[in-house]
Amino acid sequence: MLTDNIYNDLGFIVNEDKMVILVEAQATWTMNIIIRALMYMVQTYHDYFNRTKQNWYKSKKVKIPVPEIYVIYTGDRKTRPSEVSLVQEFFKGKKSCIDVKVKMIYDGKEGDIINQYVIFTKVCNGQMTIHGRTQKAVLEAIRICRDRNVLREYLTSKEKEVVDIMMMLYDEEEIMKSYVESEVYEATKNEKIETAKEMLLNNEPIEKIIKYSRLSKETILKLQKEQNLQTI
């Protein structure tokens, strides 16, 4: 949601009896969204107890609102279940001391706030494809949505906040992407080195090792030198 946290989720208390958790799942679908919703629910309860100054370590029973958990899915997945649950998806239906049932929301009704939010998200994704993860992409998305009367009032009064939040989300996604890419690179490099070491132990020709490990000749000669030192 358009909130000020990097997870793009929202938890709020409707009244003393009800708590609503909204979690956004965009193009990439995963049942891990149930775990994400569960963790966010626990955090929201924690914040609620602090705000209401209730102590769960004392003997007095705390007051706790009933949770309702919704996932807003803005992708193009063909199968669209109305509800998913922790027990069914992770425990194969076996009895458990805990279950989490998540209600799925897709496009909403035409013109309602959910429908407008889904449209805004899709417009953002379209502009990101054209302009990349840039401020221009966000500003263009805001302009297009205002012109189409999508979240017009909100986007007009909160334009700066929306830009700041979307840019922060883009930054977080870029950081995560870079981290994953670096981890994959390191794992691949280590695999190549292990392949080269094994071939050196088997006295394979240097040119053959270069071909199969795809390492440079300098790197392989360095590994060979290190192995020779270890055998001395």
N, C-alpha and C positions, 0 to 999 in steps of 0.2 A: 504494500500500500504506500501511499505518499506520506510517509512518516519520517521521523528523523533518526532512524536506526538502520544499520547496514543490512539487516536481514530482510527488510522490506515487508515485515509482518506487523500485525497489530493486535494487541490484547487490551480489552477494556471492560469495565464493569457497567452493565446496563442498569442494574439496581442491586439491592441487597441479596436478591435471590438468583440473579443470572449473571454469568460472565461469558463474554464472547471472544473467541480467538479466531482471527482471520489470518490465513497464511497464503501467500501467493506462490503458485508454481507456474513458471513461464514455459518456454518451448520444450525444455527437456523434462520428460515425465519420469518420476521415480517413486516407488512406494516408500522410500525413505522420508517422504514428506510427512508420513504418520509420526515418525520419530521426532522430526523437527517440530511438529505440532505439539507433541507430548512435552518436549523440553520447554517449549515456549509457554505452555499451560502452567508447568511447575514454576517457571520464573514469574509469571503473572500472579500466581497465588502468593509467592514469596513477597512480591511488591505490595500486594493487597494486605497481607498480614502486617507488614511494616507500616503501611499507611493508616491502617485502622488500629494500630498499636495492640494487636493481639499476640499473645505469647503461647506458642504450641507446646512449650515445655512445661507449662503449668497444668494443674489438674482441671481447671475450668475448660469445658469443651468450647472450641472456637466456632465462630459462625463462618460458614464457607458457602459462597454462591455456587449454583449448579453450572458446570461449564457446557458451552456449545461450541464445537470446533468446526470451522468451515475452511475449505481450500478453494481459492479462486484460481481456476486453471485457464490460462490465456493462450495455450498452444493449439495445435491442430490434430490432437490424438483422435483416432477414429472411434475406439471403444471408450465410452464415457459412463462409468459406474456412478450411481447416485450416492453411494456411500462405500467407504473402505474402512477396514478395521485392523488393529494391531494383531489380534488373535488369529484372524483368518490369513493375513498376509505373512506373518512372521512365525507363528506357532502352529500353522497348519490346522487351525480349528480346535486344537487341544485346549482343555480347560486350563485357565490361568487365573491367578489372583488379581490380575489387572487386564483391562482392555481399554482401548481408545477407539472410538468410532468417529470418523471424520466425514462430514457431509460435503459433497462436491458441488461447486457452483461453476457453471461454464460461461455462457454468454449473457445470462440475465434476461430480463424482459426488455423489449425495445424501449429505449428512452430512460430506463431507470438508472440509478447510480452505478450499479454493477456493470450494466451494459456499456455505459459511458466510459467506465474505467478500463474495460476490456478493449474498447475502441482506441482509447488513448495509448494503451500499452502496445497495441499492434501498429499504430501510427509511429510511435517511438522506435519500434524495431525496424520499420520500413525506412525511416530517416537515418537510422544508424547504419543500415546497409549502404545508403547513398553517401553519407558524410562521415562514417566511422563513429567511434565513441567520443564525439566532440560536443562542445557547447552549441555549435551551429545546428547539430542534429536535434538537440533538445528544443532550441528556440523555434526551429521549423515545425517540430511536432506540436508545440504549444500554439503556434500561429494557425496551423491547419485545423486543430481541434476547436479553437475559438471560432474560426470561420464556419465550422460545421456544427456549431452550438453544442459541442461536447465538453462538459465540465467548464463551460465558459466563465461562469462567475468565479469558480475556484481558481482557475488558471489566470484570470485577470487580477484577482486580489493577492494571489500567492505566487506570482511568476518567479520572483527571485528565489523563494524557498524551494520551489519545484526544480529550478535549474540547479541549485546547490545540491539538493538531495540526489538528483539523477546523475550529476557529475561524480558525486561521492560513490554511488553504486557502480558507475563505470570504472572508477579507479580501483575499487575493491575487486571487481571482476578481472581487471587487467593484472593486478597483483597475484591473484590466485592462478590465472592462466600462466603467468611467467614462472610461478613456483612449480606448477605441474610440469611445464615444459623443461625446466631445469632438472627436475627429479627424473624425468624420462631420459633426458640426455645423459645424466650421470649413470643411470642404470644400464643404458646401452653401451656407454664407454667401458664400464666395468666388465660387462659381458664380453666385449671385444678383447679386453686385456686378458681375461681368463682363457679365452680361446687361443690367443697367441702364446701364452705361457705353456699351455698343454701341448701345443704343436712344437714348441722349442724343446720341451722335455722328450718329445718323440723324434727329435733331430730332423724335423722337416726343413726343407730349403726355405731360405728367407723370402724368396719371391712368392712361394706358395702361401707362406704365412701372411704376407701383405694382401694377397688375393682374397683369402678367406676371412681374415680379421678386419680388413679395410683400415688398418692402422698404417701410419707412415713408417718408412724404413728406419728413420731415426728413433722412433718410439720402440720399435721391435728390437733394434740393436741395444737400446738402453735396458730393455727387459732381459735381453740375453746376458748383458754384462752383470746385471743384478743377480741373475740365477747362477752365473759362474762364480761370483763372489760368495754366494751362499754355500756352494759345494766345496769351497776351499777349507 
